[in-house]
Amino acid sequence: MKTPRPPFIPWAVTLGLAAGAGLSSAQPSSSKGGPAEFFSDVDIAGHIHKPKQLPAPELSELRVPEGFKITKVAQDLGNVRMLAVAPSGHIYYTRRDAGDVWRLADEDGAKPARIASRSGLHGIAFHGKTVYLATPNEIFRAEVRDDGSFGPLEMIIHDLPDAGQHNTRTVQIGPDKKLYIGVGSTCNECAESNPESATILQASLDGKTRSICAAGLRDPVGWGWHPVTGELWEVDHGIDWLGDEIPPEEVNKLEKGKFYGWPYVYADHQLNPRLDPVGGLLKSDWLESSTPMVLGYKAHAAPMQMSFYNGAQFPKEYAGDAFVSMRGSWNRKKPVGYEVVRIRFRDGQAVSIEPFVTGFVTAEGEKGRLCGNAVSQNGSLLFSDDRNGVIYRVSHTGSEEQAKPVTVPADAMEKQSAAFFAVPLAMERVESSAKDKLKVTSASFENGEPIPAVYSEYFQGNSFPLGWSGVPDSAKSLVLIMEDPDAKAPATPVVHWVAWNIPPAANSLGPGLQKQDRLEDPPGLCQGINTAGAPGYKGPKPPEGDPAHHYHVQLFALDTVLKLPPRSDREAVLAAMKGHVIAAGKLTGLFRRPENPEKP
């Protein structure tokens, strides 16, 4: 049955204007020292409402736009989750509950075949004749044989962050031929101990190197690259238990190195009233670091897999739009989600969201929970219902001019990854009237000597002790930057540590500093993101076969205290230091990959 689509109403509820939504408060101040910095006084009405489970709907009950039809590709598949279409055209799906991956023999759904299994298997992506599979902690790859089966699974990553509340890892190959991995948070809202949680990671195809692409993403299940611009977009799950209408599900435009707010900031720079930053940071500090959403959708709709339309069947007005499977709410009174939505794009930018397939929820209950979606080789849209075990297809039957597939450009992602590639060491980029006047030492190694293995990423990865002398009386703060110019990728010199506002009265740093944005001891010390995209110290980890790398610990005395937001990087720190360096010094350590990296 087809009905006219209602107009899309953008999310417009802000904290403090949520009358009737169960949450009320004065609007949080974004200025430091404002009321929201120190207290929250809100009334939140939370609901657990899991609609009654009804049988799968008849096709006649489902609604699609005029000119489209919906059919079943296959049914009785079990807990069918993520979908992927191989270059051969074969349709594959994963089942999280069973931990396996299946292939449909053809688009009519004949004879599904079980291809592989691993505990917790969820994400799946193809790159030529190779398939990549994701479990909570691991990434596997395998050859895709001519008959559609997989060769032996090779584990290429074994140490993804421990899973918690959000353990469904997703994986894709970007237009830049990099491996991208969605890693959800371990919790609803918390300060994560592992900086790779609540992120999308970027890795080499062999899994040997990786860094954080984008952070502050509560549960990045659905994401992809716009087929015309090549830019990365993501739909994120909002925090639970802030009310029926707050916060919205977010549509984010992701850029490498940026932070998207979770757990302290959500939506269009709204502050989470239930959680305070660690290390003495203010909530307003996080506003300065956070990139707001582009669009919002109904709270708790639960966005899952996302696919950009780059096929040749739908009308040309659909080219470059995205489809998202909304699994459906449980944490609000009135159920929302249980649908496929269309994100409209104009000139490469998301402009609105509207329902595309509806009919899975009624006043009596829900008739399916949606999860996967993918564009098939013939240009139809596939999506899965993981409760009833059904894969559906939406086909266009009208006579409008059809879209034309394009090759997704790699320029946008390559440019982001290549930023600040092949620059000199920090000391060579900062003007100083008193270079090398500070004496920098370590109790663990002498200048020009090897760094003990326990401080490398092959073993404990904790920072080594540092000491210094010769700080001028006029110094107001110190900056530390540790770099490796001998690394080949992803950028040189690789940044292993960035810290600023070290108190001038301090003359040392103890070993094993916390890997967080701001420390209480020494007070006020802030740590920026290293090349891996995480705050704090990142130990040496040169590849096998390389000669010893040189790790330059550079210390600068400044005549000012830097005013920088959390998660600032080397470039931001160097720019803020300009004209304020009054003394500098350096300690160089060496490190080569151990012959037996399993034992320190």
C-alpha positions in Angstrom: 0.0 0.0 0.0 1.3 3.4 -0.9 0.6 6.6 0.9 1.8 10.2 0.5 4.9 11.0 2.6 4.4 13.5 5.4 6.8 16.4 5.5 10.0 15.9 7.5 10.2 18.0 10.6 13.8 18.6 11.7 14.7 17.9 15.3 14.3 21.2 17.2 14.1 20.3 20.9 17.0 21.7 23.0 17.8 21.0 26.6 15.7 23.5 28.6 12.9 23.7 26.0 11.7 20.2 26.4 8.4 20.8 28.1 6.3 17.7 27.9 9.3 15.6 27.0 10.1 14.8 30.5 13.3 16.9 30.8 13.5 20.5 31.9 16.4 22.8 32.9 17.8 26.2 32.4 19.6 26.3 29.0 23.3 25.3 29.8 25.8 28.1 29.6 28.6 27.7 27.1 30.8 30.2 28.8 33.3 29.0 31.3 32.1 29.4 34.8 28.5 29.5 33.8 25.8 27.6 35.8 26.0 24.4 33.7 29.7 24.1 34.6 29.0 23.2 38.2 25.6 21.7 38.6 22.6 20.2 36.8 19.0 20.5 38.0 16.8 18.5 35.6 13.7 16.4 35.7 14.0 13.4 33.4 11.2 11.0 32.7 12.5 7.8 31.2 10.5 5.0 29.7 11.1 1.4 28.8 8.6 0.5 26.2 9.3 -2.6 24.1 6.3 -3.0 21.7 4.6 -6.3 21.5 6.2 -8.5 18.9 3.8 -9.3 16.1 4.2 -11.6 13.1 6.1 -10.2 10.1 3.9 -7.9 8.0 2.2 -8.8 4.8 3.8 -7.0 1.9 0.6 -5.1 1.4 1.0 -3.5 4.9 4.4 -1.9 4.0 4.5 1.5 2.5 7.0 2.8 0.0 6.9 6.0 -2.2 5.0 6.1 -5.4 6.8 4.3 -8.2 8.5 1.7 -5.9 7.5 -1.8 -4.9 8.7 -4.0 -2.1 9.3 -7.8 -2.3 10.9 -10.5 -0.2 14.3 -11.7 -1.3 14.5 -14.5 1.4 13.0 -15.4 4.7 13.5 -17.7 7.7 17.1 -16.7 7.8 17.5 -16.3 11.5 19.1 -13.2 13.1 20.1 -11.6 9.8 22.1 -8.4 10.5 24.6 -6.7 8.2 24.3 -7.0 4.4 27.1 -6.8 1.8 27.1 -7.3 -2.0 30.2 -8.8 -3.4 31.7 -7.6 -6.8 30.2 -10.9 -8.2 26.7 -9.7 -7.2 26.3 -12.3 -4.6 24.4 -11.1 -1.4 26.0 -12.0 1.9 24.6 -11.5 5.4 25.9 -12.0 8.9 24.1 -13.3 12.0 25.4 -12.0 15.2 23.6 -14.5 17.4 25.1 -17.5 15.5 28.4 -15.8 14.7 28.4 -16.7 11.1 28.1 -15.4 7.5 25.9 -16.7 4.7 25.6 -16.2 1.0 22.5 -16.2 -1.1 23.1 -18.1 -4.3 21.3 -15.4 -6.3 19.1 -12.3 -5.9 16.0 -14.5 -5.7 17.3 -16.0 -2.5 17.7 -19.6 -3.6 19.8 -22.0 -1.5 21.5 -19.9 1.2 24.9 -21.3 2.1 26.9 -20.9 5.3 30.3 -19.6 4.4 32.2 -18.9 7.6 31.8 -18.5 11.4 33.6 -16.8 14.2 32.2 -15.9 17.7 30.5 -12.5 17.6 30.9 -12.0 13.9 29.0 -9.0 12.7 30.7 -6.6 10.2 31.4 -7.6 6.6 32.9 -5.8 3.6 34.4 -6.7 0.2 37.5 -5.3 -1.6 38.1 -7.0 -4.9 38.7 -10.6 -4.2 39.1 -10.1 -0.5 36.5 -10.1 2.2 36.9 -8.5 5.6 35.0 -9.7 8.7 34.7 -8.0 12.1 34.1 -9.5 15.6 34.1 -7.5 18.8 37.9 -7.7 19.2 39.2 -8.9 15.8 39.3 -8.3 12.1 39.7 -11.2 9.7 40.3 -11.3 6.0 40.0 -14.1 3.4 40.1 -14.7 -0.3 36.8 -14.8 -2.0 36.9 -17.8 -4.3 35.2 -18.0 -7.7 32.3 -20.0 -6.4 31.6 -17.4 -3.7 33.1 -19.3 -0.8 35.8 -17.9 1.4 39.4 -19.2 1.8 40.9 -19.6 5.3 40.3 -16.7 7.6 43.4 -14.7 8.5 43.3 -12.6 11.6 44.9 -9.3 10.9 43.8 -7.3 14.0 43.4 -9.0 17.4 43.2 -6.1 19.8 40.2 -4.0 19.2 38.9 -2.4 22.4 37.1 -4.7 24.7 33.4 -4.7 23.9 30.7 -3.6 26.4 27.2 -2.3 25.7 28.0 -1.7 22.0 29.8 -4.8 20.8 28.7 -4.8 17.1 31.8 -3.8 15.1 31.3 -2.8 11.5 33.9 -2.6 8.8 34.2 -1.0 5.3 36.9 -0.2 2.8 37.2 3.4 1.9 37.8 5.0 -1.5 41.3 5.6 -0.3 41.9 1.8 0.0 42.0 2.0 3.8 40.2 -0.3 6.2 37.7 1.5 8.4 36.3 0.0 11.6 33.3 1.2 13.7 34.0 0.7 17.4 31.1 1.5 19.7 31.3 2.7 23.3 31.4 0.3 26.2 28.6 2.2 28.0 25.7 4.6 27.6 27.8 7.5 28.9 31.2 7.3 30.5 34.8 8.4 30.3 36.3 5.5 28.3 39.6 4.1 29.5 40.5 3.0 25.9 40.7 6.0 23.5 39.8 3.7 20.6 36.3 3.1 22.0 33.5 5.3 20.6 35.4 5.9 17.3 35.8 5.0 13.7 39.3 3.7 13.2 41.4 3.9 10.0 43.8 1.0 9.3 46.0 -0.3 6.6 44.5 -3.2 4.6 46.9 -5.6 6.3 45.9 -4.3 9.7 49.5 -3.5 10.7 48.9 0.2 11.3 45.9 2.1 12.5 44.8 5.4 14.0 41.6 7.0 15.1 39.8 8.6 12.2 36.9 10.3 14.2 36.1 10.1 17.9 33.2 11.0 20.3 30.8 8.7 18.4 28.6 6.7 20.8 27.8 3.8 18.5 28.9 4.2 14.9 27.2 1.3 13.2 26.1 3.0 10.0 28.4 5.1 7.9 29.7 5.5 4.3 31.2 7.8 1.7 29.3 10.2 -0.5 29.6 8.9 -4.0 30.3 12.3 -5.5 32.4 14.1 -2.8 34.1 11.0 -1.3 33.4 12.5 2.2 32.6 10.3 5.1 29.2 10.5 6.8 27.8 8.7 9.8 24.6 8.2 11.7 25.1 8.0 15.5 23.0 6.7 18.4 22.1 9.2 21.0 22.4 8.7 24.7 19.7 6.8 26.5 17.8 8.0 29.6 17.7 11.7 28.8 14.0 11.7 28.0 11.6 10.6 25.3 12.6 13.3 22.8 16.3 13.9 23.8 18.8 13.5 22.3 18.2 13.1 18.6 19.9 10.5 16.5 22.8 12.4 14.8 23.8 12.7 11.1 27.5 13.6 11.2 30.0 14.6 8.5 33.2 13.0 9.7 36.7 14.4 9.2 39.9 12.8 10.3 41.1 14.0 13.7 37.8 15.6 14.7 35.7 14.9 17.8 31.9 14.7 17.8 31.0 15.3 21.4 30.1 12.0 23.2 29.8 11.6 26.1 29.7 15.3 27.3 28.1 17.0 24.3 25.4 16.0 21.9 23.4 17.3 18.9 24.0 20.9 18.1 26.3 21.6 21.1 23.9 20.6 23.9 25.6 19.6 27.2 24.9 16.3 28.8 23.6 17.2 32.3 24.4 13.8 33.8 28.2 13.6 33.2 31.2 15.8 34.0 34.6 15.6 32.3 37.6 14.2 34.2 40.8 15.9 35.0 39.3 19.2 36.0 38.1 20.1 32.5 34.9 22.2 32.1 31.9 21.2 30.0 32.5 24.4 28.0 36.0 23.1 27.1 34.4 20.2 25.3 32.1 22.5 23.3 35.2 24.1 21.8 36.5 20.7 20.8 33.2 19.2 19.5 31.8 19.3 16.0 28.0 19.6 16.1 25.7 17.3 14.1 24.5 18.3 10.6 21.0 16.8 11.0 19.0 15.2 13.8 16.3 12.5 13.7 13.8 11.2 16.3 15.3 10.3 19.6 16.0 6.5 20.2 15.1 5.5 16.6 18.4 3.4 16.6 20.2 3.9 13.3 21.9 0.8 11.9 23.5 0.1 8.5 23.7 3.0 6.1 24.1 2.9 2.3 24.6 5.7 -0.2 22.7 5.2 -3.4 25.2 4.8 -6.2 23.1 2.5 -8.4 21.4 2.6 -11.8 17.7 1.9 -11.1 16.2 4.5 -8.9 15.3 8.0 -10.3 18.3 10.3 -10.7 17.0 12.5 -7.8 18.1 9.6 -5.5 21.7 9.7 -6.7 24.0 10.5 -3.8 21.2 10.1 -1.2 21.6 7.7 1.7 19.4 5.0 3.2 19.5 4.1 6.9 17.8 1.1 8.6 16.2 2.3 11.9 15.9 -0.7 14.2 13.4 0.9 16.5 13.1 2.4 20.0 12.8 0.9 23.5 13.7 3.9 25.6 10.7 6.1 24.9 6.9 5.9 25.4 5.9 6.3 21.8 7.7 3.9 19.5 9.7 5.3 16.7 12.1 3.8 14.1 11.2 0.4 12.7 11.7 1.9 9.2 14.1 2.7 6.5 14.8 6.4 6.1 16.2 8.5 3.2 18.7 11.2 3.9 18.5 13.7 1.1 21.8 15.4 0.0 22.2 18.5 -2.0 25.6 19.5 -3.4 27.2 16.8 -1.2 25.6 18.0 2.0 22.8 16.4 4.0 19.7 18.6 4.1 16.8 16.5 5.3 15.6 13.1 6.5 12.3 11.4 5.5 10.7 8.0 5.8 11.2 5.6 2.9 9.8 2.2 4.0 7.3 2.2 6.8 4.6 -0.2 8.2 6.7 -2.2 10.7 5.2 -0.6 13.8 1.5 -0.2 14.6 -0.6 0.7 17.6 -0.8 -3.0 18.4 3.0 -3.6 18.4 6.1 -4.0 16.1 6.3 -6.4 13.1 10.0 -6.3 12.6 13.3 -4.7 13.7 15.4 -3.5 10.8 19.2 -3.7 10.7 21.1 -4.1 7.5 20.9 -2.4 4.1 22.8 -2.4 0.9 22.4 -1.4 -2.8 22.4 -4.5 -5.0 24.2 -4.9 -8.3 20.9 -4.3 -10.2 20.4 -1.0 -8.3 17.6 -2.1 -6.0 17.8 -1.5 -2.2 18.1 -4.4 0.1 17.3 -4.3 3.9 17.0 -6.9 6.6 14.7 -7.6 9.5 16.8 -9.4 12.1 13.9 -10.4 14.3 11.9 -12.2 11.7 14.9 -13.3 9.5 13.8 -11.6 6.3 15.7 -9.7 3.6 13.5 -7.3 1.5 14.1 -5.6 -1.8 12.8 -2.2 -2.8 12.7 -1.8 -6.6 11.8 1.2 -8.8 9.0 0.6 -11.3 8.4 4.1 -12.6 9.6 5.6 -15.9 11.7 8.5 -14.6 15.2 9.0 -15.7 17.5 6.7 -13.8 20.5 7.5 -11.7 24.0 6.7 -13.0 26.7 5.1 -10.9 30.0 7.0 -10.4 33.4 6.1 -9.0 33.7 7.3 -5.5 36.7 9.7 -5.4 39.5 9.2 -2.9 40.7 12.8 -2.8 38.8 13.9 0.3 40.1 11.0 2.5 43.6 11.1 1.1 43.9 14.8 1.7 42.8 14.4 5.4 45.3 11.6 5.9 48.1 13.4 4.3 47.8 16.6 6.4 51.1 17.7 7.8 53.0 15.0 6.0 56.8 15.3 5.8 57.3 18.4 8.0 60.5 19.1 10.1 60.8 18.4 13.8 59.0 20.7 16.1 62.2 22.4 17.3 63.0 23.3 13.7 59.6 24.9 13.2 59.5 27.0 16.3 61.5 30.2 16.6 63.4 30.4 19.9 66.0 32.9 21.1 67.4 30.3 23.5 67.3 26.9 21.8 68.9 23.9 23.6 69.2 25.9 26.9 67.0 23.4 28.7 68.6 20.1 29.9 66.2 17.2 29.4 66.9 13.8 31.0 65.4 10.5 31.8 66.2 8.2 34.6 65.5 5.3 32.2 67.9 6.0 29.4 70.7 8.4 28.4 70.6 10.8 25.5 71.2 8.9 22.3 70.8 5.5 24.0 68.0 2.9 23.6 64.6 3.4 25.3 63.8 0.4 27.5 61.3 -2.0 25.8 58.8 -1.7 28.7 57.9 1.8 27.4 57.2 0.6 23.9 53.8 -0.4 22.5 55.1 -3.9 22.1 54.9 -4.2 25.9 53.4 -1.9 28.5 53.2 1.3 26.5 53.5 3.6 29.5 55.4 6.9 29.4 58.9 6.9 30.7 60.1 9.3 33.5 61.4 12.7 32.5 63.3 15.4 34.2 64.7 18.9 33.2 66.5 21.9 34.4 67.3 25.4 33.3 63.8 26.8 33.1 63.9 30.6 33.1 62.3 32.4 36.0 60.0 34.2 33.5 58.5 30.9 32.2 54.7 30.6 32.6 54.4 27.0 31.2 56.2 24.2 29.4 55.3 22.3 26.3 56.4 18.7 25.4 56.4 17.2 21.9 57.8 13.8 21.2 58.3 12.9 17.5 59.7 10.1 15.4 61.0 11.4 12.0 62.2 7.9 10.9 58.7 6.5 10.4 57.4 6.0 6.9 53.6 6.4 7.5 51.0 7.6 8.0 52.8 11.0 8.4 56.3 12.1 9.3 57.4 12.9 11.9 55.0 10.6 13.7 53.7 12.4 16.9 54.0 10.2 20.0 53.2 12.7 22.7 51.9 16.3 22.9 51.5 18.1 26.3 51.1 21.7 27.2 50.6 23.9 30.3 53.1 21.9 32.3 53.6 24.0 35.4 57.0 25.8 35.3 57.6 24.9 38.9 57.6 21.2 38.0 61.0 19.7 37.1 59.9 16.2 36.2 57.2 13.9 35.1 56.8 10.5 36.6 56.4 7.3 34.6 53.0 5.9 33.5 51.0 9.2 33.1 47.3 8.8 32.6 46.3 8.8 28.9 43.6 11.5 29.3 43.1 15.0 28.1 43.9 16.8 31.4 45.8 15.7 34.5 45.5 16.6 38.1 49.1 15.8 38.8 50.9 17.9 37.8 47.9 20.2 37.9 46.8 21.7 34.7 48.9 19.6 32.4 46.9 19.0 29.1 47.6 16.3 26.6 46.8 16.5 22.9 46.2 13.8 20.4 49.1 11.9 18.9 49.3 10.6 15.4 47.2 7.6 16.5 44.4 10.0 17.3 44.5 9.4 21.0 45.4 11.7 23.9 48.6 11.1 25.9 51.7 9.1 25.3 52.0 6.5 22.5 55.1 4.3 22.9 57.5 3.4 20.1 56.5 0.6 17.7 58.7 0.6 14.7 58.0 -2.2 12.1 60.1 -5.4 11.8 63.2 -4.9 9.7 63.6 -1.2 10.3 66.8 0.1 11.9 66.4 1.8 15.2 64.2 4.9 15.1 65.1 8.2 16.8 62.5 9.5 19.3 63.0 13.2 20.0 61.5 14.5 23.3 61.4 18.2 22.8 60.7 20.6 25.7 59.9 24.3 25.3 59.6 27.0 28.0 57.0 29.6 27.2 56.3 33.1 28.5 52.5 32.4 28.5 49.9 29.8 29.3 48.2 28.3 26.2 44.5 28.5 25.8 43.7 25.5 23.7 40.6 23.2 23.7 40.9 19.5 24.6 42.1 17.2 21.8 44.3 19.8 20.2 47.0 18.4 18.0 50.7 19.2 17.4 49.8 21.8 14.7 47.4 23.7 17.0 50.0 23.7 19.8 52.8 24.9 17.6 50.6 27.7 16.2 49.7 28.8 19.8 53.4 28.7 20.8 54.6 31.0 18.1 56.4 34.0 19.5 56.3 32.7 23.1 59.3 30.2 23.3 62.0 31.5 25.6 64.0 28.3 26.0 64.1 24.8 24.5 65.9 21.4 25.0 65.8 17.9 23.6 66.4 14.3 24.7 66.7 11.6 22.0 66.1 8.0 22.6 66.5 5.0 20.2 64.2 2.0 19.7 64.2 -1.0 17.4 61.6 -3.7 17.3 62.7 -6.5 19.7 63.6 -9.9 18.2 61.0 -11.4 20.4 58.2 -8.8 20.9 56.2 -11.3 23.1 58.7 -10.9 26.0 60.0 -7.6 27.4 
